[in-house]
Amino acid sequence: MEIIFIEKVYQTVEKKQNMINKKFINYAIRAIMAGIFLTIIYTFCTQILTDFRGDLFPLGKMLMSYLFGIGLIFIIYFGAELFTSNVMYFTIGVTHRKLKISTLLKIWSACWFFNLIGAAIAASVLAQTGLFDVIGGVCANSEMLTLAAKKTLLPSNEIFFRGILANFIVNVVIFLALTVKDDISKLIIVPLGLVPFVYLGFEHSIANMGLFMMTWLLPNATEFASYNGQAFTSIGALNNLFWSTLGNIVGGAIGVGCYFAYLNKRSELELEK
């Protein structure tokens, strides 16, 4: 199973390298699409939390955690480019000498940036729908603003370690999705696999981009976004994105990428062939 996975990683790394070197616009569009998907689905999930307020909140939280996986399913089937999964792919690629570190950094940077652009595009459109307007100090999706504020108030070390765990789980799910053959299995594994990450409140930098973009772009949202009486801050949002990104790199690169790269060394794979 692992050999099949590594071979698929090799193919994916080669395909992505060719795309970013020869068809950069195509790569950028795919990365933008990933940001769009996650922003729409994350907004949808926080709306579920809002609608399940009160005694039903635990049920809403579990439902939200399960349905968040729709975003990753969209990304997988559309061939969109997600920064956090690329961390794992290209760590294995560099370790097995399939590409240079400079290429890895170029791809990571481009993917992160265009994921951000996608989040901004999706948030800009969602903010104009009127579905989430702040009226009388109350947002129709109040849990979205509460969650955004909460994330900006977290200590940097907690964001970092939550980021490690988030991308560790995401890339374990990617591994499972790549190793199963049929679509039904993927549609079951992906949402279920992501439940612990979402339910426990780990930090995914790209999902957070969409959350913060929604808070920035909704009229008057930043004035009313708060958690336990403490307001949302843009500095806190940027701090979250910085530390969650670093955590995601560690979780995806070391937690999963290096794990598979070490246990499936290139020389040993060639001997087995």
Secondary structure, 3 states (H helix, E strand, C coil): CHHHHHHHHHHHHHHHHHHHHHCHHHHHHHHHHHHHHHHHHHHHHHHHHHHCCHHHHHHHHHHHHHHCHHHHHHHHHHCCCCHHHHHHHHHHHHHCCCCCHHHHHHHHHHHHHHHHHHHHHHHHHHHCCCCCCEECCEECCHHHHHHHHHHHCCCHHHHHHHHHHHHHHHHHHHHHHHHCCCHHHHHHHHHHHHHHHHHCCCCCHHHHHHHHHHHHHCCCHHHHCEECCEECCHHHHHHHHHHHHHHHHHHHHHHHHHHHHHHCCHHHHHHHC
